[in-house]
Amino acid sequence: MSEQHKINVSVKTTYIKEQSDPENSRFVFAYTINIRNEGQKAARLVSRHWHITDANGQVQEVRGLGVVGEQPYLEPGEHFEYTSGTVIETPVGSMQGSYQMIDDEKSEFDAAIPVFTLATPMALH
């Protein structure tokens, strides 16, 4: 990724105990993502591509337009934050992926979403 196109993605996760049902292999997680344009050009988030993996190695692949029904446009220095969720069958898993971006000159590029862990409290201790 060039200095013109520099998108920083940070993530915080939360286990949603109230919506989970461990006895039936249902573990619900929320994740809050902050997307910051640290580049020199404005860009729009067009679509997303996720790989969600549980501890059994089962992978869900998710593709879709925008995030939470939006396609945010970020000027240099601006950020966009949203919260979404996922369900996996094990108490521990991971997510990673990318956002497909486009700048004002119609130049397309991917912004990587680094791998992050989904884990119930105490699962990794």
QUIMORA-V375053 format. One record per backbone hydrogen bond with DSSP energy under -0.5 kcal/mol. CO is the residue of the C=O (numbers start at 0). NH is the residue of the N-H. E is the energy in kcal/mol with one decimal. If there is no record, write none. Layout:
co | nh | e
CO | NH | E
CO | NH | E
This chain:
co | nh | e
2 | 39 | -0.7
3 | 5 | -0.7
3 | 40 | -1.8
5 | 7 | -0.5
5 | 37 | -2.7
5 | 38 | -0.7
7 | 35 | -3.0
9 | 33 | -2.7
11 | 31 | -3.1
13 | 29 | -3.0
14 | 16 | -1.0
15 | 18 | -0.9
15 | 19 | -0.8
16 | 19 | -0.8
20 | 23 | -2.0
20 | 25 | -1.4
21 | 24 | -1.8
25 | 20 | -2.7
26 | 87 | -2.5
27 | 15 | -3.1
28 | 85 | -2.4
29 | 13 | -2.7
30 | 32 | -0.5
30 | 83 | -2.3
31 | 11 | -2.1
32 | 34 | -0.5
32 | 81 | -2.0
33 | 9 | -2.3
33 | 35 | -0.6
34 | 79 | -2.2
35 | 7 | -3.0
35 | 37 | -1.0
36 | 76 | -3.4
41 | 103 | -0.7
42 | 73 | -3.2
43 | 45 | -0.7
43 | 101 | -1.7
45 | 65 | -2.8
46 | 99 | -2.5
47 | 63 | -1.7
48 | 97 | -2.2
49 | 61 | -1.9
50 | 52 | -0.5
50 | 95 | -1.5
51 | 59 | -3.1
52 | 93 | -2.7
53 | 56 | -2.0
57 | 53 | -2.1
58 | 60 | -0.5
59 | 51 | -2.9
59 | 61 | -0.5
61 | 49 | -3.2
63 | 47 | -2.7
66 | 69 | -2.6
69 | 66 | -2.8
71 | 44 | -2.6
71 | 73 | -0.5
72 | 74 | -0.6
73 | 42 | -1.9
74 | 77 | -2.4
77 | 36 | -2.8
79 | 34 | -3.1
81 | 32 | -2.9
83 | 30 | -2.4
85 | 28 | -2.7
87 | 26 | -2.6
90 | 119 | -2.0
91 | 54 | -1.2
92 | 117 | -3.0
93 | 52 | -2.9
94 | 115 | -2.5
95 | 50 | -2.9
96 | 112 | -3.2
97 | 48 | -2.1
98 | 100 | -0.6
98 | 110 | -3.0
99 | 45 | -3.1
99 | 46 | -1.4
100 | 108 | -2.0
101 | 43 | -2.9
102 | 105 | -2.0
105 | 107 | -0.5
106 | 102 | -2.1
108 | 100 | -3.3
109 | 111 | -0.6
110 | 98 | -2.6
111 | 113 | -0.7
112 | 96 | -1.9
115 | 94 | -2.3
116 | 118 | -0.5
117 | 92 | -2.8
119 | 122 | -2.1
121 | 124 | -1.0
